[in-house]
Amino acid sequence: MTDFKDRERAEEAKFALDQDTAFRIAARRNRLLGEWAAVLMKLTPEETDAYKKAVVQADFEEAGDEDVIRKLLGDLTAANTDISEADIRAKLEEMTIEARRQLLGEV
């Protein structure tokens, strides 16, 4: 019986760690996306910092990445940049890999 309880606790701990890691990767990815978009919009360093935080906050609106994509697309379109939704989705994938590399490289 203790083996089963030990295994159950280990699985719960692994699940919690995996969820925490996924959250950290998404937050770092969103900061990287915000920085990328800020460069395209030619924001000042202060505006860039605020914008990166705004992109991270946008991810809390709904589950998934659509809220972040919608924010970036709206802001980049308003800034008259020539960026499509496909470009943003490609950059999101690229930044996910980079964020994972950065985060797991720190451990």
N, C-alpha and C positions, 0 to 999 in steps of 0.2 A: 504494500500500500504506500509506503514512503517513497518508493521508486517512482510511482505514478505521480505523487504530489511534487516530488523534486523535478520531474520532467515537465509537469504543468507550470511550475514556477519559472523554470528555465525558458520555456516557450513564451511565457508572458513577458519576461525580461527582454528576450530577443525582439519580440514584437514592439515593445516600448522603445528599445534602442533603434530599431529600423524606422519607426515613425519619427523619432527625434532627428535622425540623420536625414531623412527625406525632407523634413521641415527646414533644416539648416541649409541643405542643398538648394531648395527652392528659394529661400530668402537671399542666399548669396547670388544665385542666378538672376533674381530680379534686380538686385543692386547692379550687377554687371550689365543687364539690359538697360537699366536707367542711365548708366554712365555712357553706354553706346549711343542711346537716343539723345542724350544731352549734347554729345559732340556733334551729332547731325543737326541739332537745333541751335548750335552755337551758343550754349548757355555759359554764363560765368561760373567760376568755381563754386561760389555760394549757391547759385541757382542749381548747379549740378548736384550738390549735396542734398538740397531740398527735394529735387526731382527724384533722385535715387530712393529716398525715403517714401515718396508718394507712390512710386511703382511697387515697392514692397507692400505698402498699405493697400493698394488696389487688389492685391492677390487675396485679401481677406473678404472680398465682396461675395464671392461664390466659389464653389468647389471647381477645381480644374484651372486651366490656364487661360480660358476665354476672357476673363476679366482683365488680365494683364495685357493680352493681345489687343483688346478693345481700347484700353487706355493708351497704349503706345501708338496704335494706328490713328486714333483721334488726335493725339498731341502732335504726331509727326505730320499728319495731313494739315492740321492748323498752322504748322510752321512752314508749310509749302515745301516739304521735302518730297523727293520722288521715291518713296518707299511703299511697297505693296504689302498686303497681309501675308503673302507667301514669303516675302523677304523677312518679315518679323518672325514668322514661324520657323524659318531656317535659322535665324539668329538665336531664337529661343532654344532650339536643339543644340546649337553650338555652345551657347552659354551654359546649358545644363551640364554638358560634358566638362567644360572648364570649371564650373563650380564644384562638381564632384571631384575633379582632379585636385583642386585647391584644398577642399575640405579634407579629403582623405590623405592628402600629402602632409597636412598639419599634424595628423595623429601619430 
